[in-house]
Each structure stands twice: as structure tokens, then as C-alpha cells.
């Protein structure tokens, strides 16, 4: 190939992959093995001591997973990536490298309900404390910073409402505080938004959603932007201090701009163990090949459905940043000019009961707890994904009692609109 940089669609098909050197297989093989043979004792010792790169045990790394990691890193513009068993597992591994007991991280209040639950409850047992901020009020992030703050966490497109977060503005707060900005880019995918281009230091995905795209495989991934200096101020000893389990290596010093991805692998994945199945990695790789085509169709359909709902008499409001009237439309034009995503919410005039009833009347939409599928999906967040929150918190997170969330698939948009029409009429 020439010296020109490959385009996004080319990277989605080719990044990280080569024909298998032994068989000539063009598709990336599924290396369904637990472990790998060493050349000799010295080779084994060098691998275990981080003096050489290579395969040891599939819990730590696998050749199929490595192709997935390189591909997503290329699509996001990062230096390296680590694939794990789920998006939730990725969040645990990230914060394990950054936080000690008693430390804090700031999170945007508009997040996936499972993340709110994980941050509020599960992380307390680690001594990690979340401080909530309002993504519509950038100053609230500044006010939340304390000497204990070690990271800021946001979603590029917030779940469930599909609102767009001002990544650059919050990145400025993170820089001033001397902490990394973590961006969950699941709902956008790198096709719509590349957070690293706007100041993110770490990007996280649930691979289960748009990257895999077919609702058949769980996975998560961590992308290291290579932009943060982990040695500054001694805030991040996991990366800056000698690691006793690796003969005193300082990861920041040894691995430079991909030190965080290495730390997540050799300190997080190694010990916590949320390994991604090579079979799931293969399935997600296959999904990524069509990501640009799917995202175009997702966004086209979502805008058409949102416009239909905005004009329906049973609908009180629609929250979709792709609508010109939406409060986040200017941010969508800035950050996601190719489309505002495919997940959004709308409110029904009949409140909670109307939302529950609508879900039961839909026929083409599948009622389930997922997004980013080729199929169109629906859920009533207040009774499901956000049910653990009190009413005030539900409203603040964009999941009030009258709210229905849609994840628009790649079917014919006329059929989706017809299904919503019959359900609303019923």
C-alpha cells in the first residue's frame, strides 16, 4: 500500500489482521487455546518478566484478541488497547490502575444505569468513591475536584437519552486538575466520535453494542490514548512506582505512551481475570468490518423515527440530538457530524403506565436490555435498567417514569414507524 493513511472503512476491515502465516487463512483464526508453548526456559522467563512480548496464557492475551485490540486502537486513534470480558469489566480494570482506597473519581450524572449502580454501590467495597457532576453544567465538574480526585468519567453520547457531552470542555477541567479523562464511547462508536481527538486520555467500550453490532457476543475494550503523563505528582503509583511482581519495573518509564494499556493487562487482567473468549473476539471482529455501513443506516433510521415521534399527538417530547430543535443539536453538529447515534428516548403523555403499555404493544421492536443491535430494541428504563435509582435520580439521568428508550436497528425505517404507529394507537 502507498504511504497514505488508510481510511476508516479500510481500517475497520484490515487493521491488525494479516493472512495466517501457517495456513494462509484470510479471516483471523480463532485461537481456541488456554496456553502457548515457550521456545525454551529463557524465552519463558523473558515473557513473564515483561522483557519480551508474546503469548503466555489466554487470560492475559491471545492472538485473536490481539487483532481485535489493534483494530479498535487504530479506529480510535490510540496507542494500544486491551480487550476484556465486558464493558463493566473494562471499567473495573481501568479504575483499579488509578484509584487507591479512599480515592475519588468524578462521573457525569447522565450514564448507563448499570454504570451508575456499579459506581455507587459495587465500587464502595473497593473504597473507591464517586462524585457526581452534571454534564450540562461544566462548572459542576470543577467544583467536584478535590485532592483525592484521580479521574473524570463521561459518556460521549449519554445512555439512555442520547444527549451529547461536551468532551473538550470537560477535558479542560481534567487537564487543570491533573487527572485523566475517561470517555465511554459505546453509543457513538469511533465512526461517529473519536474522543481522543477531543482530549480523552482513555476510551472504553462495551464491545457488546455497536462495535460487535449483532447482539451475539459480550466484550469490553480499553483504549490508551498515550497522552497522559502517569509520573506527574506521584498520583498513580501503579504506573509510576517500581512493581515488585516484575522485578522493580516502572511501567510508565519502560512502556511510555502505551504504559496504561500494559498496566491494565499485566496488573488488572492478569489478577482480576475478566478474559475475553477468543470466539467472542472473532465474532466482534467480524461485526466491526461492517461498522461504517451499519452506523450510517442506524443514524438514518433513528432520525426518521425521531421525526415521526416528534409529530405524534401521544408523544410529549423526544430527546434526540439529531433533531434541529434538540438542545444538544449544536454539540451533535460539532462532535458527531455524520450522525447523532441510534439510541434515544421519548416521553409519553400518559406517564409511567403509558410507557409500560407501549413496550408491550410493539411487535417488530424487541423488548430487551441491550442497545447497538442490528435489530431495533425498546425498553422502559424506569422499570428496568434504572429501576435501582430513586425518582429524582431517574429524572436527572434522563430515565424519568414516562421515558421509553429506543435503539434503532437497520431494518426498513417505514416498518419501524408502522410498528410504533400501531402501538401508539393501541
C-alpha positions, -999 to 999 in steps of 0.1 A, spaced: 0 0 0 11 36 -6 22 60 22 -13 74 25 -31 67 58 -59 42 54 -95 55 57 -119 44 85 -136 17 64 -103 2 53 -91 1 89 -124 -15 100 -117 -44 77 -79 -47 78 -63 -31 109 -44 -56 130 -50 -86 106 -28 -105 82 -32 -138 64 -24 -166 88 14 -174 82 9 -211 85 -23 -219 66 -28 -187 45 -63 -183 61 -75 -148 53 -100 -145 81 -84 -141 115 -84 -176 131 -100 -184 165 -70 -194 186 -91 -215 210 -64 -225 234 -57 -219 270 -19 -215 267 11 -213 244 44 -233 241 76 -215 250 107 -218 229 129 -225 259 134 -216 296 149 -182 287 120 -173 264 95 -182 292 114 -161 317 116 -131 294 78 -132 288 70 -134 324 94 -106 333 79 -82 306 112 -82 288 96 -96 256 62 -95 240 44 -128 233 17 -152 243 17 -169 277 -19 -178 287 -52 -167 272 -63 -150 304 -35 -124 297 -35 -124 260 -45 -143 228 -37 -138 191 -73 -135 181 -79 -109 208 -47 -91 198 -61 -84 163 -93 -70 179 -72 -48 202 -51 -34 174 -81 -28 152 -101 -8 178 -69 11 188 -65 21 152 -101 32 148 -100 53 180 -65 68 172 -50 53 204 -16 37 210 -28 4 223 -59 -14 236 -69 -43 259 -100 -64 253 -118 -79 283 -150 -98 290 -175 -69 292 -178 -32 294 -183 -34 331 -151 -55 334 -133 -28 314 -144 -1 339 -132 -21 369 -98 -28 353 -93 9 344 -101 23 378 -80 -4 396 -49 12 380 -59 47 390 -75 46 425 -64 35 459 -89 30 488 -103 64 498 -97 80 464 -124 97 443 -134 99 407 -159 123 391 -186 109 369 -212 126 347 -247 120 361 -261 110 327 -248 75 324 -260 40 316 -279 28 346 -256 -2 351 -226 21 354 -245 43 379 -252 12 400 -216 -1 397 -201 33 406 -225 39 435 -226 5 451 -201 -21 439 -171 2 439 -177 12 475 -164 -22 486 -130 -12 470 -130 21 488 -135 40 455 -158 69 459 -178 85 430 -187 122 430 -215 131 406 -214 161 382 -239 175 357 -226 173 321 -249 203 312 -230 223 338 -193 221 332 -186 242 363 -200 213 384 -170 192 374 -147 219 385 -165 222 419 -162 184 423 -124 183 421 -106 176 454 -71 164 463 -85 129 462 -98 131 426 -80 107 403 -101 106 372 -132 120 354 -156 96 336 -182 106 310 -201 91 280 -196 107 246 -233 101 238 -251 95 271 -273 65 277 -304 65 277 -313 99 264 -287 101 236 -275 135 247 -241 147 235 -214 155 261 -190 185 256 -158 164 257 -134 193 251 -148 214 279 -146 186 304 -111 177 291 -100 212 300 -113 206 336 -94 173 337 -61 189 325 -64 216 351 -70 190 378 -41 169 365 -62 138 361 -71 116 331 -104 119 312 -121 86 306 -148 85 279 -172 57 274 -177 58 236 -201 29 233 -231 46 219 -211 67 193 -185 42 182 -154 57 167 -173 60 134 -193 89 148 -170 103 175 -133 98 183 -129 111 219 -91 111 218 -93 138 191 -112 160 217 -90 154 247 -98 120 261 -69 100 277 -87 67 279 -116 54 259 -138 25 270 -164 5 251 -189 -22 256 -180 -42 225 -213 -60 230 -230 -29 215 -223 -12 182 -188 -24 176 -199 -61 177 -233 -50 164 -252 -82 162 -263 -89 198 -244 -122 199 -212 -117 219 -202 -99 251 -170 -79 253 -153 -47 265 -122 -28 255 -99 -2 270 -80 21 246 -50 40 258 -46 74 241 -9 77 251 -15 113 261 -12 113 299 20 116 320 15 90 347 46 100 366 34 135 375 30 142 412 31 106 423 -7 103 419 -6 70 401 18 46 419 6 15 399 22 31 369 50 53 383 64 32 412 85 0 409 64 -31 405 76 -58 429 60 -85 409 80 -75 379 115 -70 394 110 -33 401 99 -22 366 83 12 364 56 8 338 55 44 328 93 45 323 95 12 305 65 14 282 60 51 276 29 61 257 12 27 260 20 22 297 -16 24 307 -27 -4 284 2 -25 297 -8 -19 333 -44 -29 326 -31 -62 311 -3 -72 335 -18 -58 367 -56 -58 360 -65 -86 336 -38 -109 350 -51 -107 386 -88 -99 382 -92 -124 354 -120 -110 332 -106 -125 300 -125 -122 267 -132 -155 249 -113 -158 216 -145 -169 200 -163 -137 211 -133 -117 198 -137 -133 164 -174 -125 164 -168 -89 173 -141 -86 147 -165 -98 121 -190 -72 133 -165 -43 131 -159 -50 94 -194 -36 87 -194 -8 114 -193 21 89 -222 7 68 -243 -1 99 -238 32 116 -249 51 85 -281 31 84 -286 32 122 -284 70 121 -306 75 90 -333 53 106 -330 69 140 -335 104 126 -366 93 106 -381 76 137 -374 106 159 -390 130 135 -421 107 133 -424 106 171 -419 144 175 -450 149 155 -472 123 171 -500 135 194 -494 108 221 -457 119 225 -449 146 250 -412 151 239 -384 135 220 -347 136 232 -326 131 201 -296 153 193 -301 148 156 -333 169 156 -327 206 148 -349 216 178 -330 195 203 -309 212 230 -279 191 221 -281 196 183 -252 221 182 -230 197 202 -240 169 178 -230 191 148 -196 197 164 -188 162 177 -209 138 155 -214 155 121 -220 121 105 -250 113 127 -262 116 163 -263 79 170 -292 54 172 -302 54 208 -326 80 221 -356 84 244 -391 99 242 -417 107 268 -454 97 266 -482 119 277 -497 90 297 -467 88 320 -453 55 335 -483 33 326 -483 45 290 -446 37 287 -450 1 301 -481 -4 278 -463 8 247 -435 -16 252 -459 -45 254 -477 -35 222 -447 -33 199 -442 -62 176 -411 -56 154 -391 -39 183 -376 -64 207 -382 -57 244 -348 -64 260 -319 -48 279 -294 -41 252 -285 -14 226 -265 -14 194 -280 -44 177 -289 -47 140 -324 -53 153 -345 -24 168 -349 -26 205 -371 -10 232 -371 -7 269 -388 13 297 -357 24 318 -376 34 349 -389 -1 354 -357 -19 343 -322 -5 337 -326 24 360 -351 9 385 -325 9 413 -325 47 413 -350 69 432 -374 90 412 -353 122 414 -321 103 403 -340 87 374 -351 121 361 -315 135 364 -301 106 345 -327 110 317 -348 80 327 -379 95 342 -411 74 347 -426 85 313 -395 78 293 -391 50 267 -357 42 252 -352 30 216 -322 15 200 -329 18 163 -317 -10 141 -310 -13 103 -344 -25 92 -365 -5 68 -375 27 85 -410 25 72 -416 -7 90 -402 7 123 -425 37 120 -455 15 112 -448 -6 143 -446 24 165 -478 39 150 -498 8 157 -485 5 193 -492 42 200 -527 39 185 -534 8 206 
